[in-house]
Amino acid sequence: MSTSQSSDHDSKQDLINYVLRLGDDALILGHRLSEWVSRGPFLEEDIALGNVALDYIGRSRMCYNYAAELSGEGKTEDDFAYLRDERQFQNFLINELPRGDFAYTIARQLFVDVFNKHYLSALLQSKDQTLAAIAAKGIKETQYHLRRSREWTLRLGDGTDESHQRMQTAIDELWGYTHEIFEHDDIEQRLIDAGIAVDAAAFQKQWLADVSAILAEATLTVPDAEWAVRGGREGYHTEHLSLLLTEMQFVYRAYPNAKW
Amino acid sequence: MSLEHLELFEVFVRSARGLDHKHAGSLHAADHEQALEYARDCYTRRSEGVSIWVVKSRDICASQEDDSDSFFDPSDDKPYRHATYFPLPKEVGNM
């Protein structure tokens, strides 16, 4: 009896961990995108980027609310977003990298959007009804995000010499961060076995094929570089995350429970 | 990217319960496809629409202010073009 209880507890803890990871990916990328607000290349694109940012922040809220509900203890979404430190965030590193120039933002969105298209399609089949519902909402958003990032990739890649060069530089700089998004640890393996989590490795080849096709059409080159950076799911981050958190969490921590 | 490379488009949105597309505003975009997406982002983000048309502003042929006299004034003295001009016979009742 006690063993079964402890295993229940562990599987619940696994699920909370997993939900927080998905929430962290969404929140951190959403925050990065929100940094474009008022700095977009022109008004229409500024608003479009803000919309995408809000889709991600909305997704993170669904995840954090679910994690709060699972953990009980009276936690709220704000506790997860604002009161955890760098080491407790478990987002993939690609999401926390600075927004860079516009080409860099577009290249990252392309990689992430193609990834999410496959990831959320698989998550739709999750035995966890809440995660399946989050995926159902996310997949519609992602279809639109991908439409945007694909078109911008074609426009910039096959545009001027400068836009082509900036896209290629961004792709080369980001490539090493696209490996860990297909990896998982024991926590996620247990959830994959239980039919709850997604095994991203299953669609890695399809992701590469999709991305390669778009890059080829955009006259851009798929990097063959071997380097890979990893650590996000373990809480080991680049130096950029702490600066992002400082800005994002400052008001909440300086004025706890402030209302406006 | 500067605005000089972009075209001006007019946006028409049909709301969920509306039968016709109504002019919602204008925006800049590189081509029709992008204009449609920006229209979605700028003019339907509060669930205003179920259908969008975009058309290049320069493709719209508009009447000119100078033509007002000849275009519109001649109909001012033709009230019989309004159905309400004609008294209804009592037998018809309400129409």
Interface residues (C-beta under 8 A of the other chain):
Chain A: P41 F42 L43 E44 E45 I47 A48 N51 F102 Y144 R147 R148 E151 R155
Chain B: M1 S2 L3 L6 L27 H28 A29 A30 E33 Q34 E37 Y38 R40 D41 C42 R45
